[in-house]
Amino acid sequence: MKAYQKVMLLLYPKLERIAEDIRKIVNALACCCGAGEGAEKSVERVLDYIYVRGCFLAMKAEMDEVLAQLCREERYLLEYKYFRRKQKLAGEFADLRMDCSERTYFRRQNRLADKFNALLLRRGLSEDWFMTTYSGVPYVMAALEKVRAGGEKSFCDKRVRRTVRFSDGSGKGEREEKEKPLSV
């Protein structure tokens, strides 16, 4: 999976909140327009924030469309690896268990990465599109550099992994992945 795709996945759970925070900033800037700086400069800042907010909302809409094309198990795999929203994992996916070996789990993750890549490209969401759209958004560019430098684990918060049940290969039972903190 390409770095820009990982950034889109890692940012996805935060996009609505970021857009809402930017809306609040825009409202505050509009209320105090011209305080301490010229009106033209204030309007430029407001327009920049509006553009950035639009970029985040566009990414959210595109990601919603792509994720809607995935089956429940594939969405679970993304939720577990990238989103890590505890309420979603405990709620929507509480009944789902990975009835497979660890090796099969990683193969499924690789197939999902290929499918996700194909779905993005089919919608025209290439790396060129990403760079053209988000090169003016410092938060997204910083996230991209962080992922390029250290992979998706460098972007994730330090937290405990949810246990995933894998079959032990003998068909006799399951074993659970031990809980271990993710490094930042």
Stockholm file with secondary structure:
# STOCKHOLM 1.0

chainA/1-184         MKAYQKVMLLLYPKLERIAEDIRKIVNALACCCGAGEGAEKSVERVLDYIYVRGCFLAMKAEMDEVLAQLCREERYLLEYKYFRRKQKLAGEFADLRMDCSERTYFRRQNRLADKFNALLLRRGLSEDWFMTTYSGVPYVMAALEKVRAGGEKSFCDKRVRRTVRFSDGSGKGEREEKEKPLSV
#=GR chainA/1-184 SS CCHHHHHHHHHGGGHHHHHHHHHHHHHHHHHTTTSSSCHHHHHHHHHHHHHHHHHHHHHHHHHHHHHHTSCHHHHHHHIIIIICCHHHHHTTTTTCCCCSCHHHHHHHHHHHHHHHHHHHHHTTCCHHHHHHHHTTCHHHHHHHHHHHHHCGGGTSCSCBCCCCEEECSSSSCEEECCCCBCCC
#=GC SS_cons         CCHHHHHHHHHGGGHHHHHHHHHHHHHHHHHTTTSSSCHHHHHHHHHHHHHHHHHHHHHHHHHHHHHHTSCHHHHHHHIIIIICCHHHHHTTTTTCCCCSCHHHHHHHHHHHHHHHHHHHHHTTCCHHHHHHHHTTCHHHHHHHHHHHHHCGGGTSCSCBCCCCEEECSSSSCEEECCCCBCCC
//
